[in-house]
Amino acid sequence: MQEQTTGIEKEPRFIPMEYAVDIECGALAGATQRGQIALNNRPFVLKRIKHQIIVDLENVDKPTDEIQDGLYRLDWSIHETTRFWKGSIPMADMRGSIRHGTWLDLDAPVTLPGSETIHAQILNERTRGGETDFFTVQVVFEGLERVD
């Protein structure tokens, strides 16, 4: 029996996907720290990058908007070499902030093959006081994952 074709190819399916990495960075201005996250073995279309400082609000006496100051830069890449911009991004100025809840999509989505690793580096822009010598920034890479 011969298989019949309709001439219509099956459209790929995409589902929402987020990859998060927590990066502990030194509290002194100029401190840097790196983190990485491995993608699943499926193509990923990166649309937006979100970020925030992670704190235990029960043990902090500062207002949330003072803690979420956005005074850090994010450098991200694939294989620590492939970049889609020049320079490091001041995140709160370029891509939005948890302070005002507005997030901007990338100017163009970035399509990444499966099984890649996204590398991220935080650069602290100001000396932070407090009980610890570090602060933690969670970076979320948000987009769509292909699931044929």
C-alpha positions in Angstrom: 0.0 0.0 0.0 1.4 3.4 -1.0 1.5 6.2 1.6 -0.5 9.3 0.6 0.8 12.8 1.3 -1.3 15.9 1.5 1.5 18.2 0.6 1.1 20.0 3.9 4.1 19.8 6.2 3.5 19.6 9.9 4.2 23.0 11.6 6.7 22.9 14.4 5.3 23.4 17.9 6.7 25.8 20.4 6.1 26.1 24.1 7.1 28.8 26.6 10.4 28.1 28.3 12.5 29.9 30.9 16.0 29.2 32.0 17.2 30.7 35.3 20.6 31.0 36.8 21.5 32.6 40.3 24.8 34.4 40.4 26.4 35.4 43.7 28.5 38.5 43.1 30.9 40.3 45.5 29.4 43.3 47.3 32.3 45.7 46.4 32.0 47.9 43.3 33.8 46.3 40.4 33.3 42.7 41.6 32.4 40.1 38.9 31.0 36.6 39.0 30.0 34.1 36.4 27.2 31.5 36.1 26.0 29.2 33.4 22.9 27.3 32.4 22.6 24.4 30.0 19.7 24.4 27.5 17.6 21.3 26.8 18.3 19.3 23.7 15.8 21.3 21.7 16.0 24.5 19.8 15.3 27.6 21.9 14.2 31.1 20.7 15.4 33.7 23.2 13.0 36.6 23.4 13.6 38.4 26.7 16.1 38.6 29.6 14.8 39.3 33.1 16.8 39.8 36.3 16.5 40.7 39.9 18.4 40.7 43.1 17.4 37.8 45.4 16.9 38.8 49.0 15.4 37.4 52.2 13.0 40.2 52.9 12.5 39.1 56.5 16.1 39.9 57.3 16.4 43.1 55.4 15.5 46.6 56.7 15.8 48.5 53.4 12.9 49.3 51.1 12.6 46.8 48.2 13.1 49.6 45.6 16.5 50.4 47.2 17.5 46.8 47.1 16.4 46.3 43.5 18.6 49.2 42.3 19.6 47.6 38.9 23.2 48.9 39.4 24.9 45.9 37.9 25.8 44.9 34.4 25.1 41.6 32.6 27.4 40.1 30.0 25.9 36.9 28.4 27.1 34.7 25.6 27.1 31.2 24.1 30.4 29.3 24.6 31.7 32.5 26.3 32.6 33.7 22.8 29.5 34.2 20.7 27.9 37.5 21.6 24.9 39.4 20.1 26.0 42.9 21.2 29.1 44.9 22.0 29.9 45.9 25.6 28.1 44.8 28.8 24.5 45.7 29.2 23.3 48.0 32.1 20.3 45.8 32.7 17.8 48.2 34.4 18.4 50.8 31.7 18.3 48.6 28.6 15.9 45.7 29.3 13.6 46.6 32.1 13.6 46.2 35.9 11.7 44.4 38.6 11.2 47.9 40.2 8.7 49.0 37.6 7.6 45.6 36.3 8.3 46.5 32.6 10.4 44.1 30.6 11.5 44.8 27.0 11.9 42.0 24.4 15.2 41.8 22.5 15.2 43.8 19.3 15.3 40.5 17.4 14.8 37.0 18.9 18.0 34.9 19.1 17.6 31.3 17.9 19.8 28.8 19.7 20.3 25.1 18.8 19.6 22.6 21.6 22.3 21.5 24.1 24.0 24.8 24.2 25.2 26.6 27.3 24.4 30.2 28.1 27.1 31.9 30.1 26.3 35.0 32.2 28.5 37.4 34.1 27.4 40.0 36.6 29.5 43.1 37.2 28.6 45.0 40.4 28.4 48.8 39.8 28.3 50.0 43.4 29.5 48.9 46.9 26.7 47.4 48.8 26.5 47.4 52.6 24.9 44.7 54.6 25.4 41.6 56.6 27.1 39.6 53.8 30.0 40.2 51.4 27.9 39.2 48.3 24.6 39.7 46.7 22.7 37.3 44.4 21.2 38.2 41.0 18.8 35.8 39.3 18.9 36.0 35.5 16.1 34.5 33.5 16.4 33.8 29.8 12.8 33.6 28.5 11.6 32.4 25.2 10.1 29.5 23.3 11.3 25.9 22.9 10.6 23.7 19.9 8.9 20.5 20.8 8.1 18.6 17.5 
